[in-house]
């Protein structure tokens, strides 16, 4: 450990002990989660190493469920790991392929037994029923490990908040899915019993029953405070505090145990004006954290001047835990420095119709998306009517703009409207419309037509829709607004990298799903007439084609890759750039955010040196992409400050 780190973390009169979860000997499952960029991976990876050392007689699995993995990057792919610790970056597609190889024939037989659909129809829906569902496959896999007692304890490095909550609500989704499957089997059981006088459970029935039992066991484990814990990780910053509050409230509703909360990246107490101002900014939130989370154990961890990577550094991660969070009240003046210095300002194309902000969680996508939207809306040279929207399940526009932004367009400035699109609500609306129209149709058919079981199948067919469709519904809603031509430019605050890539790929899957429905409506038009839903799906198909055309047209859209000057953010940026190039999506520029200004402070010098080395990696790897360094601007708080940031990012 460096002398800077030692000086920073060795504080007098502080309680230094491991968090309580390290002493939970019955623990089987522990999640580390929170807003992107708070240090979940470092906490999870170092905790796994610590657990394996404390309990040498037990076996541990460290697994990442984030589509944009960084566990191996954190460990530097270190092969010299403890013998009782296994590390796995969860590969959704491999698990999906394995699941379908093992069970596809059973699923096909289930569908054939219980509906009027023929084998070709079933094959289409079976192929489309599970793609891209990171949360679902991760939950099923973890369930199997626990059921088989494959490991004594599983440590999970999760995706950012919104998608992690989707993973934890998987039991409910799977119960609905199994209910839909059981409905498909009901007709077969009835016919068998009618013809033979009895019915004996077969392989298919046992498959459904056993899967249902596994899910119930996993659901029970998630709520067992002795065996399962969720550890929220946060920063002493406004957006992080608000998102953690929502996360803890959601976990409470789900009855998932929370005992400890980690407050990460606390700045040191030293004579540096910049460090003290950063620390002063954190102090105001620590009081709020203590009050908001008074029912939980709160542990502080110091910010490190170098990346916490590699086995040796990670082993020391928990050496200086601060459970007191006793910060002095600082009254220093604000640092007198250029607030938004930038290099190589980006020339933005004012004729573009869509801009996406993408990158690793916590790099500042929301802030930069808001600043850009305000810049475009207020720029005197070419002011535009701008629509700013978010598809991230964990929305932050309201927190950043300091005003309520919801599922309806909200006026922010004269030329700027913002909206946080509720993806689940959009899909629920489609399902409600489907159910209403289906009920009306079924009442109109002949009473003599035996439709008892097929009716139930049709009522549940939406439960076999591709998971992830709700996110596409959000984009479809945006394209509906786009097509009305009320706004000149749309700015998207996207989900973190892995989920954005999935979202950009989903229109193709959605298109296939829509075609399957269209074929179904045409083939069975005499018994399956749903004109309103059909029209809505035709409209959605057209909107998605328009979206794909815009995304691949360099004069109509652009993507800004937002990153930190850290090794893990660099690796994730490589994945994002590669995926965009494969999809022919234009990258307008890279914003290297929250850089440290130069000072004579030993701690800041160490930060600058690390960031300088990584900046060279960005230059060499992305030499064909315009790059702009954005220095740490602290808490913005006002629209005027966001506008100032936008003015310093782009060429007027």
Secondary structure, DSSP 8 states (H G I E B T S, - for coil): --HHHHHHH--TT------GGGG-TT--EEEEE-STTSSHHHHHHHHHHHHHHH-TTS-EEEEE--SS--HHHHHTT-S---TTEEEEE--HHHHHHHHHHHHHHHHHHHHHHHSS--HHHHHHHHHHSSTT-HHHHHHHHHHHHHHTT--SEEEEE---HHHHHHHHTHHHHHHHHHHHHHHHHHHHHHHHHHHHS-----HHHHHHHHHHHHHHHHHHHHT-TTTEEEEEEEESSHHHHHHHHHHHHHHHHTT----EEEEEEE---SS-HHHHHHHHHHHHHHHHHHHHTTTSEEEEEE--SS---SHHHHHTTTTT-BSS------------S-TT-BSS-B---TT-SEEEEE-STTSSHHHHHHHHHHHHHH-SSS---EEEEE--SS--HHHHHTS---SS-EEEETTEEEEE--HHHHHHHHHHHHHHHHHHHHHHS-TTS--HHHHHHHHTGGGGS-TTHHHHHHHHHHHHHHHTT--SEEEEE---HHHHHHHHHHHHHHHHHHHHHHHHHHHTTTT---HHHHHHHHHHHHHHHHHHHHHT-TTTEEEEEEE-SSHHHHHHHHHHHHHHHHTT--EEEEEEEEE----S-HHHHHHHHHHHHHHHHHHHHTTTS-EEEEE------SHHHHHHHHHHHB--
